[in-house]
């Protein structure tokens, strides 16, 4: 009995002593499945990556598609351009639709449709390799197959690019615009000359110059050399026309067109004009801002023109007496110009108020347009 009890007690103690070890062992056994699970995930990831298709340099739709252009022509990457052309001509003679004969040696199993498809592929391969730039892009695609977007961009950039140099197109366009510009201005100039021949001011001046030069002296003509009155009149008109064109200084919109004014010359001379303007501006600052020099008549008229916001052509149309009046009133001074501008505005208001045509218009507005009376200052 005592031995049985002692054996039972020893068994319980052994079980109690073993329990902590089993619990601790149980804790270690729970960590083992976690490690196995992590290794399993890594294995799945590696398996999925290895199952991805390998990057291929041959893309359907680019160049020769899934075939290598060098293999299509039976050449290598080191083959020269002349050898590539020779290989192309040999293959083209064999697979050309007009020369293809089924059953010839080396063409067993080829049909008319397959030969035509092969001929197009051969032509594409030759078009790719005969141009140095295209061949360089193709070699780069073979060496760097992972750059998909770069290959697509390079391929379609060359395929969709214009065949003619853009610089040539721009130059031809500028030349065409310049030629049209010059002839248009020349036509307008001739129309202006015809109009000026009817203006008394220019016609009288031209007639006086012609008489002083003895161009209008009518000599008595006899015999067969005698001209009719119409012929004499036409000759006189031509003389007056030439004098108006060459002797009388016509400025503004009626001036003779110059080649330097057309678009092509303006573009060519732009660096000169820019340099001239920079030098002129620097001289202006140095003379009149730093050295405090007095303005000359040319500088004064330039300031007045800027105040009036007129172009050089518009300012040239003014009479010399008008320009002299501007100088006498010292309009290059800002305060004097403001006074002059207000005076001109007042004169314009008075002129509009006393103009008979304006009065008739105001009367008509009162009678016929009562809805607009609020806009009329009576």
C-alpha positions in Angstrom: 0.0 0.0 0.0 2.7 2.4 1.0 4.7 1.6 -2.1 1.6 2.2 -4.3 0.9 5.5 -2.6 4.5 6.6 -3.0 4.4 5.5 -6.6 1.2 7.5 -7.2 2.7 10.5 -5.4 5.9 10.3 -7.5 3.8 10.1 -10.7 1.8 13.2 -9.8 5.0 15.1 -9.0 6.6 13.9 -12.3 3.5 15.0 -14.1 3.5 18.4 -12.4 7.2 18.8 -13.1 6.7 17.8 -16.7 3.7 20.1 -17.2 5.7 23.3 -17.3 8.1 21.8 -19.8 5.3 20.7 -22.0 3.7 24.1 -21.8 7.0 25.7 -22.7 7.5 23.1 -25.5 4.0 23.9 -26.6 4.9 27.6 -26.9 7.9 26.7 -29.1 5.8 24.4 -31.3 3.3 27.3 -32.0 6.2 29.5 -33.4 7.2 26.7 -35.8 4.0 26.9 -38.0 4.4 30.7 -38.2 8.0 30.3 -39.7 6.7 27.6 -42.0 3.9 29.9 -43.2 6.4 32.8 -43.9 8.6 30.5 -46.0 5.5 29.3 -47.8 4.5 32.8 -48.8 8.1 33.5 -50.0 8.0 30.3 -52.1 4.7 31.3 -53.7 6.0 34.8 -54.5 9.1 33.3 -56.2 7.0 30.9 -58.1 4.7 33.6 -59.4 7.6 35.8 -60.4 9.3 32.9 -62.2 6.1 32.1 -64.0 5.9 35.7 -65.6 6.8 35.8 -69.3 10.3 36.9 -70.1 10.8 40.4 -71.5 11.0 40.1 -75.2 12.5 42.7 -77.6 10.2 41.6 -80.4 6.9 43.3 -80.1 4.0 42.7 -82.5 3.3 45.9 -84.6 6.9 47.3 -84.4 9.3 46.8 -87.2 9.3 43.1 -88.2 7.0 42.0 -85.4 8.0 38.8 -83.7 10.8 38.1 -86.2 14.2 39.7 -86.2 14.8 41.9 -89.2 18.3 40.6 -89.6 17.1 37.0 -89.7 14.5 37.9 -92.3 17.1 39.1 -94.7 19.6 36.5 -93.7 22.2 39.0 -92.5 23.9 39.8 -89.2 24.1 43.0 -87.2 27.6 43.6 -88.5 26.6 43.4 -92.1 27.2 46.6 -94.2 24.5 48.6 -95.8 25.5 47.5 -99.3 25.3 43.8 -98.3 21.9 44.3 -96.8 20.7 45.9 -100.0 22.1 42.9 -102.0 20.4 40.4 -99.8 17.1 42.3 -100.1 17.2 42.3 -103.9 17.9 38.6 -104.0 15.0 37.8 -101.7 12.7 40.3 -103.4 13.2 38.6 -106.7 12.2 35.3 -105.2 9.1 36.4 -103.3 7.8 39.2 -105.5 4.2 38.5 -106.4 4.9 39.0 -110.1 7.9 36.6 -110.1 6.9 34.0 -107.6 6.5 30.5 -109.0 5.2 27.8 -106.7 7.3 24.7 -106.5 10.6 26.3 -107.3 13.7 25.0 -105.4 13.8 26.5 -101.9 10.1 27.6 -102.1 8.5 24.2 -101.4 5.2 24.6 -99.5 4.9 28.3 -100.3 1.7 29.6 -101.7 0.9 32.9 -103.4 -0.6 34.3 -100.2 2.3 33.2 -98.0 4.9 34.5 -100.6 3.1 37.9 -100.6 3.2 38.0 -96.8 6.8 37.1 -96.8 7.6 39.7 -99.4 6.0 42.4 -97.3 8.0 41.3 -94.3 11.2 41.4 -96.4 10.4 44.9 -97.5 9.7 46.0 -94.0 13.0 44.5 -92.8 14.9 46.4 -95.6 13.1 49.7 -94.8 14.1 49.3 -91.2 17.8 48.4 -91.8 18.6 50.6 -94.8 18.3 53.9 -92.8 21.0 54.5 -90.3 18.8 56.2 -87.7 16.1 53.6 -87.9 18.6 50.8 -87.7 20.1 52.4 -84.6 16.7 52.5 -83.0 16.1 48.9 -83.9 19.4 47.8 -82.5 18.7 49.7 -79.3 15.3 47.9 -79.0 17.1 44.5 -79.3 19.6 45.5 -76.6 17.1 47.0 -74.2 13.8 45.0 -74.5 12.5 46.3 -71.2 11.9 49.9 -72.5 8.6 49.4 -74.1 7.4 53.0 -74.2 10.6 54.3 -75.5 10.5 51.8 -78.4 6.9 52.7 -79.3 7.8 56.4 -79.2 10.9 56.1 -81.4 9.0 53.9 -83.9 5.9 56.1 -84.4 7.9 59.3 -84.2 9.9 58.3 -87.3 6.9 56.7 -89.0 4.6 59.7 -88.6 7.3 62.4 -89.1 7.0 64.4 -92.3 9.2 63.2 -95.1 10.3 66.7 -96.0 12.5 68.7 -93.7 10.4 71.1 -91.6 13.0 73.8 -92.1 12.5 73.6 -95.8 8.7 73.9 -95.4 9.1 76.9 -93.1 11.5 78.6 -95.5 9.3 78.0 -98.6 6.3 79.4 -96.6 8.1 82.5 -95.6 9.3 83.1 -99.2 5.8 82.7 -100.5 4.4 85.1 -98.0 7.2 87.6 -98.7 6.5 87.4 -102.5 2.8 87.9 -102.0 3.5 90.7 -99.6 5.8 92.6 -102.0 3.5 92.4 -105.0 0.5 93.3 -102.9 2.3 96.4 -101.6 3.5 97.3 -105.1 0.0 97.0 -106.4 -1.3 99.3 -103.7 1.5 101.7 -104.4 0.6 102.0 -108.0 -3.0 102.6 -107.1 -1.9 105.3 -104.7 0.2 106.9 -107.4 -2.8 107.0 -109.7 -4.8 108.6 -107.0 -2.1 111.2 -106.2 -2.1 112.2 -109.9 -5.6 113.5 -109.3 -4.7 115.4 -106.1 -4.0 119.1 -107.0 -1.1 119.5 -104.5 1.0 116.7 -106.0 0.0 117.3 -109.6 0.9 121.0 -109.5 4.3 120.2 -107.9 5.0 117.6 -110.6 3.9 119.9 -113.4 6.2 122.7 -112.1 9.2 120.3 -111.9 8.5 119.0 -115.4 8.4 122.5 -116.8 11.6 123.4 -115.1 13.3 120.3 -116.6 11.8 121.0 -120.1 9.8 117.8 -120.2 6.5 119.4 -121.0 7.7 121.8 -123.7 5.6 121.1 -126.8 7.5 121.4 -130.0 5.8 121.7 -133.4 5.9 118.4 -135.2 5.4 118.1 -138.9 5.1 115.3 -141.3 4.9 111.6 -140.4 6.4 112.2 -136.9 3.5 114.4 -135.9 1.7 112.9 -132.9 -2.0 113.1 -132.1 -3.3 115.1 -129.1 -4.1 111.8 -127.3 -0.5 110.6 -127.7 0.9 113.9 -126.4 -1.5 113.8 -123.4 -0.5 110.2 -122.6 3.2 111.2 -122.7 2.6 114.2 -120.4 0.6 112.0 -117.9 3.5 109.5 -117.9 6.0 112.3 -117.2 3.9 113.6 -114.3 3.6 110.1 -113.0 7.3 109.5 -113.1 8.0 112.7 -111.3 5.5 112.0 -108.6 7.1 108.6 -108.1 10.7 109.7 -108.1 10.9 113.4 -107.4 8.3 114.1 -104.8 8.9 112.9 -101.3 5.8 110.8 -100.5 5.6 109.5 -96.9 3.3 107.4 -94.9 1.0 104.9 -96.4 1.8 106.0 -100.0 5.5 105.4 -99.8 7.2 103.1 -102.2 7.6 99.5 -100.9 11.1 98.4 -100.0 12.5 94.9 -100.1 13.7 95.4 -96.5 10.0 95.6 -95.3 9.0 92.1 -96.4 8.8 89.3 -94.0 11.9 87.4 -95.2 14.2 90.4 -95.0 12.7 91.3 -91.6 13.6 87.9 -90.2 17.1 88.0 -91.7 17.8 91.5 -90.5 16.2 91.0 -87.0 19.6 90.5 -85.3 20.7 93.8 -86.9 17.6 95.6 -85.8 17.8 94.3 -82.3 21.5 95.3 -82.0 20.6 98.8 -83.4 17.8 99.2 -80.9 19.9 98.2 -77.9 22.6 100.6 -79.0 20.1 103.4 -79.6 18.5 102.8 -76.2 21.8 102.7 -74.4 22.9 106.0 -76.2 19.5 107.6 -75.2 20.0 106.7 -71.6 23.6 107.8 -71.5 23.0 111.1 -73.3 19.7 112.3 -71.8 19.5 110.5 -68.5 23.1 110.4 -67.3 24.7 113.3 -69.1 21.5 115.5 -69.1 21.9 116.7 -72.7 19.3 118.9 -74.3 16.8 117.2 -76.7 17.2 117.9 -80.4 14.3 118.3 -82.8 14.4 114.7 -83.8 14.3 113.5 -80.2 11.5 116.0 -79.3 9.4 114.7 -82.2 10.0 111.2 -81.1 8.8 111.9 -77.6 5.7 113.7 -79.0 4.9 110.8 -81.2 5.1 108.5 -78.2 2.8 110.7 -76.2 0.3 110.7 -79.1 0.6 106.9 -79.5 1.1 107.2 -83.2 3.2 104.8 -85.4 6.0 106.2 -87.4 4.0 105.9 -90.6 1.1 107.8 -89.1 3.3 110.5 -87.8 5.0 110.9 -91.2 1.7 111.7 -92.8 1.5 114.9 -90.8 2.4 118.2 -92.4 5.7 119.8 -91.6 3.9 122.9 -90.4 1.9 120.7 -87.9 5.1 119.2 -86.6 6.6 122.7 -86.2 3.5 123.7 -84.2 4.2 120.7 -81.9 7.7 122.0 -81.3 6.6 125.6 -80.8 4.2 124.4 -78.1 6.9 122.3 -76.5 4.7 119.2 -76.4 7.6 117.0 -75.5 7.0 118.2 -72.0 4.4 116.0 -70.4 2.5 118.9 -68.7 2.3 120.9 -72.0 1.1 117.8 -73.9 -1.7 117.2 -71.3 -2.9 120.8 -71.7 -2.8 120.4 -75.5 -4.7 117.1 -75.4 -7.5 118.7 -73.2 -7.7 121.6 -75.6 -8.1 119.3 -78.6 -10.8 117.4 -76.8 -12.7 120.6 -76.0 -12.4 121.8 -79.6 -13.7 118.4 -80.8 -16.7 118.7 -78.5 -17.5 122.2 -79.8 -17.1 121.1 -83.4 -19.5 118.3 -82.9 -22.0 120.5 -81.2 -21.9 123.1 -84.0 -21.7 120.7 -86.9 -24.9 120.8 -89.0 -24.7 117.1 -89.8 -24.5 116.3 -86.1 -27.4 118.6 -85.4 -29.5 116.8 -88.1 -28.5 113.5 -86.5 -29.5 114.7 -83.0 -32.8 115.9 -84.4 -33.5 112.6 -86.1 -32.7 110.8 -82.9 -35.3 112.9 -81.0 -38.0 112.3 -83.6 -37.3 108.8 -84.8 -35.4 107.2 -81.9 -37.1 108.1 -78.6 -35.8 105.0 -77.1 -32.2 106.4 -77.4 -32.9 109.9 -76.0 -31.2 108.9 -72.7 -27.9 108.7 -74.6 -28.2 112.1 -76.2 -26.7 115.2 -74.4 -28.9 118.0 -75.7 
